[in-house]
Amino acid sequence: MAGGRFAPGHLGELTQLVPFETVDEALRVTRSVQSRVRDLPSRVVVYLILAACLFPETGYPGVWRKLTGSLGGLPVAVPTASALAQARRRLGGKPLRWLFDLLRGPASTPHGPGSRWRGLLVVALDGTTMTVPDAPAVLRRFTKQAGNHGGTGYPQLRLLALVACGTRTLIDVVFNPTTAGETTYAPRLVPSLRPGMILLADRNFGAKGLLADIAATGAEVLVRLKSGRRMPVLARFPDGSHLSTLGELRVRVIDCEITVTTAAGKHTGHYRLATTLLGHHRHPAAELTALYHQRWEIETAYLELKSTILGGRVLRARTPEGIDQEIYALLVVYQLLRTAMADAAGTRPGTDPDRASFSIAWQTARDQVVLAAGVIADSVIDLAGTIGRHVLADPLPTRRLRVSPRLVKRAISKYQARGPRINRTSYTTSIDILTATGP
């Protein structure tokens, strides 16, 4: 442990991924170091805010008790809730954003069918909303969404992420009010794309200007388009795809029917996909259609953030500045957990990161904070660590094809929630893909 007033500043075993020196550098670069060492040094406050993301059900005084509970024999401060709030306000959000910018990026792992496809790193782009407190200061920046039942009870923010599908690690993120849509914020993520990537996106991102900007980075694109969109046919290929254009961008279009069969029956939908991969021999239409299914990995990442970590809770902060601080802290903690999981999978050749349980990693990380264990690495290098060993000891079963209804978990109105019973059953399924022979 660190000594003296710095002793409470840790994140259990995750401290090894964001060590004291890294936090100190974040504070130095953002000019957030305390002018004098008090009971709550800036480094300690950073770890307090990060630890709070592991314990969203507990107030900050409760989080402090978890950080200090195993520091028996060490003289530690017992700050009031007011002192903790003042310390968080003094720190601001810049150090947390600096840490996220340092840690973001695809975790390095050679395993897993969703990590790379024909040498291309598979990434996905999509957005979600998060609920923030209904406080006067918050409402100056974030608004409530309108609806048929009076709108949402809480204001919300819109978060857009670029995610590596194989490991579900965050490559880049932007968040802002919901007053603008996803396509307005998406261009801010384009600079994080690189040659050697293939971006999967839904039809909301099929704007020709946005796709041209993405293609200009050297990254490839596989995006769903609206089925009724008129597009010229410049050439036909034996795999059923055809050459076309989106503005000045040349794309290959794949029209297909996807039939999902479960015990409850069949459902067939028509999909139109466009890709900048123009060679039908090297990148067959059937394989691209199957690859598009990996886009749902970003939905799972959002589920882990909003359901596993937050438990569907409203964020804590009651000011716009505090929300920025809390969001970046949440993203840092998520990235640390995902990195630890990818590192553990990398120690066992052939292990798909998909089989690592996020819930087990999260619960183990919480335990390590309470125990103040693994804060500083031993002299013997342990690549998996306690978190990794727990994850590897109880892997998830090999993923099966399943479908389940996409539902709103929190009803806008309590009266609306009393409506007809909804079938929430998840079904095992088989998927058949039929590629059309013409536009």
N, C-alpha and C positions, 0 to 999 in steps of 0.2 A: 504494500500500500504506500501511497504518498504519506508524508509526515505532517504533523501539526494540523493547521487549519485546512490543509488540502486533502486530508484523509477521506472525507466523505465524497470526494470527486472521483467516481468510478462508474463503470457500467458492467460490473461483473466480468465474465469472460469476453464479452464484446469489446471491452477496453483494449484488448490486443489488436483489434481492427481499427480503433480510433484512439491511439495512445495519448499520454499526457503531452508529449512533444508536438503532436499534430494539433491538439486543441490549443496549446500555447501559441503555435504559429498562426492559427486562425484568429486568435485574439490580437496578436501583434499586427497582422496584415490589416485587419479591420479597425485597428486602433480602439479596441474594447478592453484592454487590460486595465484593471483597477488602479487608481492613483496611489492607493496604499492598501496593504493587506488587511482586510477586515475578517469578520467571522464567516463571510460568504465571498471568498475570492471568485473572480470571473470564471476561472476554470471549473470550480465546483458548481457554479450556477449552470454552466453548459451541460455538465453531466446530469444535474438535477432535471433539466428540461428534457434531455434525452430519456432519462429513466421514467419520467412521467408518461412518455408514450408507451412504455411497457406496462404501466399500471394506470390505465385511463379511468378505472373505477375508483381511484383513490385521489383525494385532494393533495396539494403539494406538501402540507405538513406530514401526511401519511407516507408520501414518497420519500421524504427526508428520513423518516423512521426506518424505512426499508433499506436505505443507503447506509445508515449508521447502526442498524440493529446488531450486526456482527462485529462491530469495532470495539468490543468490550475491552476496557483498560485504557483506551485512548480518550483523551479529553476532547470532546466534540461539542460544538455549539448546539443550542436548542432554539433556533430562530422561530419567531412568531409567523403566522400566515401573512401578516402585513409586511414583515421584513423580507420574506421570500418573494412577495409580489413586487416590492420595490427593487429587489436585486434583478428580477427578470426584466423589469422596465429599463433599468440601467444598461443591461446587456444588449437589448435590442435583438434584431433578427439577422444582422449581417454575419456574425460568426457562424450561425447555423447554415446560412446560405453558402458560405465559403466551404464549409465541411461537405455539404451536398455536392457542390461543384467538383470537389476533390474526389469524392467517392463514386459518383455516378459513372455509368458505363457498363457494358456487358461483361459479366464474369467470365473468366477464361476457363472453359471446360471442353475437352475434346469429345465428350460422350453425349448421347441423347439425340434421338432422331429429329427433334425440333430445333436443335441449335443451328445447324447448317444444312442447306439444301443445295446439292451440286456445287459446293464450295462457297456459297453465299450465306452470310449471316442473316438469319430470319428475324425481322423486327416487325412490330405492329404499332400502329398509331390509332388512338381513340381517346374519347373523353368521358368524364363522369361528373357528378355533382356531389358536393359535401355540404353538410348542414352546419351552420355557425350560430352562435347565441343571438337571441332577439334582444339586443342591447342598443340603446340610442347611438353610441359611438360606432358600432358595427354597421348600423343602417345607413350611415353616411357614405359607406363604400359598397356594401353588399345589399341586395334587394331580395324581396320575396317574389316567388314566381306566381303568376296568376293561374287560376284554375276554375273549374266549374263549381267548386264547393268553397269559394272564398280564398283560394290560393293556399300556399304552404304556410304552416304556422311559424316556421323559422326562415330567416334569410339563408341563401345558399351561395356557394362559389362554384365556378366551373374549373375543373382541373383536366388538363390534357397531358398525356404522357406518351413517350416513345419507349417501348419495352422490348428487350431481347426475349424472344419467345421461348428459347430453350431453357433459360434459367430464370425468366421473369424478373430480371434485374432492370433497373431504371437507367435508361441512357440519357434522357432529358425530360424535364417537366416544366409546364407553365400553368399558372393559375391566376384567375381574375374574376370579376363579377360575371353573373349569368346574363347581364344585359347584352352581351355579344355572344355569337355562336362559336361552335368549334372551328369552323373554317376561318374565322377571323383571327383566332389565336394560333392556328396550325403553322402559319409561316414562321413563327418564332422558333419552332423546333426544327425547321429545315436545315439550318447550319450544322446540326448534329449528325446529319446523314453523311455517309461516306461511300466511295466506291467499294464494292465487295459486299454490300448489303442488299437485301430485297425487302421492300416495305410492303406490308399487307395493310389494307385499309378498307373500310366499308364505303357504301355509296355516298355517304355524306361528304366524302373527301374527293369526289370525282370531278371537281372543277378543273377545267383545262389549264387555267393559269397556275393553280397550285401544283398540278401534276408536272407541268413544264419546269417549275422551279425545283421540284424534287429530282427530276431527271437530270437537271443541270448540275447537281452535286455528284453525279456519277453513280448514284444508287439506282437499283432497278425497282420497278413498281409492279405490284399485283393488286388491283383495286376492283371492287365491284361497282358496276354502273347500273343506272336505272334501265330496266328491260326495254322500255319503249323509246329509249334514246336513239335518234336517227344518226347513223354513221355510214360513211361511204365504204364500199367494198372494193379494195384495190387489187387484191389477189386472194385466192383460196389455197388452203394447205390440206394435205391428205389427212391430217388428224382432226379435221372439222373446224379448225380456227381460220380466221381470215385477217388480212392486213387492212388497217384503217388508219384514221388520223383523229386526234383530239386537238383542234387548233393546228399548230405547226408540229405537234409531237406525233411521230409515227408509233402506232401501237398494234399489237396483235389482239384480236377480240375472240373470246371463247364463249359461245352460247351453249348452255347445257341444262339438262333437267336432273335434279337431285331428288331421289325418292328415299324417304326415311321410313323404315318398316319396324313397328313395335308390336307388342301383344295387343295394343289398343287399336291397331289399324295402320294404314299407310297415309303418308302426306308427301305430295310432290310439289316442288317449287322450281321456278325457272330462274336461272342465274346468268347474268352477263358479266364476264370478267374481262378486264383489259390489262395488258402487260407490256412493258418495254422490252421484254425478251422476245425478239422477233424470230429466232431460229427454231422451227418446229421439230427438227431432228434432235437437237441437243436439249430442248426444253418442251417435251410433249404436253399437249393440252390436258390430257388425263392427269398427269402428275401435278400440273399447276393447279388444277381444280381441287385435287386432294390436299395440296399444300395450303390452299386458302383456309382450310379448317383450322390451321394453327393460329389464325387471328384471334381465336377465342382465348388464347393464353393471357391476353391483356385483360379480359373480363375476369379471369381468375385472380390476376394480380390486384385488381380493384376490390374483389371480394375479400382478399386477405387484408388489405388496408382497412377497409370500412367495416367488415364484419368480424374477422378474427382479432385484429388489434383493437379497433375502437368499439367493437360490439354494438354497432349501430348508434353510438352515442353522438351527441352534439359536441363540437370542439369546446375547449375550456375558455380560451381567450375571449375577452370582451372589448377588445379594441382592434382596429385594423392592423396596427403594428404587432400586437400580440398574436393575431391570427397568422401573419407571415412567419413569425418565429415558430409557432406551433406546427404549421404545415411543413416547414423545412426540417424541423426536428423529427416529425413523423416519417418523412421521406428518408432521412438519414438512418433511422432505426430499421425501417423496412429494408433498406439497401444492405445494412450490416447483417441482418438475418439471412437475406437471400445469398449474400456473399459467403457467409459461414456454411450454408447448405451446399452451395456449389463447390466450395473447397473440400467439404466432406465427401461429396460424390466423386470428386477427382482423385481421392485416395483409394478408391475401389474401382479398378478398371472395368468398364462395361456397365457401370451404374448410371442409369438415366436420372438426371436431376428431378424429373417429374415424379419420381418415386420417393422423394424426400418430403416428409410431412412438415408443412409450415407450422401447424399447431404445436407439434412436438418441439420444433426449434424455438418457437416463441415462449412456450411454457418453461423450457429448460433455461433459456436466457433470463427469464424472470427469477427462477430459483437461484441462478448464479449471482444475480444482483443482491438478493436477500442474504446469501451466504458470503458475499464479498469474496467470491472464489474466482481464481484464474485471472485476476486483474493484471498481473505481470507474468509474462511467459517464463516457464522454467528453462533451465540450461539445456534440457533435452527438448528438441523441436517436436511438437505435437501438431501435425497438420490438421487433424480432424477436431481435436479438442473435445471437451465434454458435450457441447452442443452437437457436434458432428457424430460422436459415438452414439448418442441417444437417437439421432435421426437414422443412422445406419442400422441400429439394432432393431428398429421397427419400421421397415420401409412400407410404403403404400403398395397395394397390389398393382400389377401391370394394368395400365389404364384400359378400361373397356369402353366401347362406344355406348354412350348413354345420352338420353335427352330428358329434359325436365322443363316445365313451363317457366317462362320468363315473367316474373311477377314483381310488383311493387311491394316491398316488405313493410313499408310504413304507409298506411292509408292517409290520404289528405284529410279525410273526415272520419271521426269515429263511427258515424252513422253509415258511411259508405262501407266501412269494414264489416258491417253486419249483413252484407249482401249475400248472394247465393254462394253455396259452398264451392270452393275452388279445388280442382284436382291437382294436388301437389306431388303426385307420384313421379318418380324417376324410372324410366324404362330402359332396359338394354335394347339395343337397336342394331340394325344393319343398314348400310347406306349404299345405294346404287347410283352411279353417275352415267348419264347418257349424253355424249357430246353431239350437238347438232351438226349436220353436214352443210348447213347454209345459214345466212343471217336471218 
